[in-house]
Structures are given as C-alpha cells and as structure tokens.
C-alpha cells in the first residue's frame, strides 16, 4: 500500500489584511487603556462625592447648632443676614 502524503500549501494574510489586523489590535489596546483611565477617574469622582456629602453633613450640623445657640440667646426672632440685625418676633 502506497503512502500518500498530502501537501498543504501555507497561506498568509495579505499585507493589507495584516495592516488591518494590526490597526484593530492597536485600537483595542488604546480602548483598554482609555477604559482603565475612565475607571480611575470615576473612582476619584466617587471619592470626591463622598467627601462632599460628609462636608454637607458637617455644615448642616454646624448651621443647626448655630441656630439653636442664637434662639437660646435671643429667643424667637428674624435675622437680616446682610446686616446682622435681629428683629424680635412676638
């Protein structure tokens, strides 16, 4: 029985196809880097947001304490914030 050897021809991409493939790979790598940078920025913004919320709570508490102090000192009143004039309420 004779041994038949099948010869297969090697095939390669054309230069244009190789160029297109490299272009797609480069674009994909750039996109991965961009998405990574966006993710880092998102984390930074989320951290800033949490800090700002904490600061808002701090300011709100300070405002409540100050208002209570003024009411304890002056009783019920209206205030002109521009001049600081206290207008007693009856």
C-alpha positions as CSV (number, residue, x, y, z in Angstrom):
1,X,0.0,0.0,0.0
2,X,1.5,3.3,-1.0
3,X,1.7,6.1,1.5
4,X,0.1,9.2,0.2
5,X,1.3,12.4,1.6
6,X,-0.9,15.4,1.3
7,X,1.0,18.5,0.8
8,X,-0.8,21.6,2.1
9,X,0.1,25.0,0.9
10,X,0.9,27.5,3.6
11,X,-1.3,30.6,3.5
12,X,-0.6,34.0,4.8
13,X,-2.6,37.2,5.2
14,X,-2.1,39.8,2.6
15,X,-0.2,42.9,3.6
16,X,-3.4,44.8,3.6
17,X,-5.1,42.2,5.9
18,X,-2.0,42.3,8.2
19,X,-2.2,46.1,8.3
20,X,-5.9,46.0,9.1
21,X,-5.3,43.4,11.9
22,X,-2.6,45.5,13.5
23,X,-4.8,48.5,13.3
24,X,-7.6,46.7,15.0
25,X,-5.2,45.4,17.7
26,X,-3.8,48.9,18.3
27,X,-7.3,50.4,18.6
28,X,-8.3,47.7,21.0
29,X,-5.3,48.3,23.2
30,X,-6.0,52.0,23.2
31,X,-9.5,51.4,24.2
32,X,-8.5,49.2,27.1
33,X,-6.2,52.0,28.3
34,X,-8.9,54.6,27.9
35,X,-11.4,52.5,29.8
36,X,-8.9,52.0,32.6
37,X,-8.3,55.7,32.9
38,X,-12.0,56.4,32.9
39,X,-12.5,53.8,35.7
40,X,-9.8,55.6,37.7
41,X,-11.4,59.0,37.2
42,X,-14.8,57.5,38.2
43,X,-13.3,56.2,41.4
44,X,-11.8,59.6,42.1
45,X,-15.1,61.4,41.5
46,X,-16.9,58.9,43.7
47,X,-14.4,59.7,46.5
48,X,-14.8,63.4,46.0
49,X,-18.6,63.0,46.1
50,X,-18.4,61.1,49.4
51,X,-16.2,63.8,50.9
52,X,-18.6,66.5,49.7
53,X,-21.5,64.6,51.2
54,X,-19.7,64.4,54.5
55,X,-18.8,68.1,54.4
56,X,-22.5,68.9,53.7
57,X,-23.5,67.0,56.8
58,X,-20.9,68.8,58.8
59,X,-22.1,72.2,57.5
60,X,-25.7,71.3,58.2
61,X,-24.9,70.3,61.8
62,X,-22.9,73.5,62.3
63,X,-25.9,75.5,61.0
64,X,-28.3,73.7,63.3
65,X,-26.0,74.2,66.3
66,X,-25.6,77.9,65.5
67,X,-29.3,78.4,65.0
68,X,-30.0,76.7,68.3
69,X,-27.4,78.9,70.1
70,X,-29.0,82.1,68.6
71,X,-32.5,81.0,69.6
72,X,-31.4,80.2,73.1
73,X,-29.7,83.6,73.4
74,X,-32.2,85.8,71.6
75,X,-35.5,83.8,71.6
76,X,-37.8,83.8,68.6
77,X,-36.6,86.3,66.1
78,X,-35.9,87.1,62.4
79,X,-32.5,87.9,61.2
80,X,-31.2,90.2,58.4
81,X,-28.2,88.1,57.3
82,X,-26.7,91.1,55.5
83,X,-26.7,93.5,58.4
84,X,-26.9,91.0,61.3
85,X,-29.9,92.9,62.7
86,X,-32.1,90.9,65.0
87,X,-35.8,91.5,64.7
88,X,-37.7,90.2,67.7
89,X,-40.9,88.2,66.9
90,X,-43.9,88.5,69.2
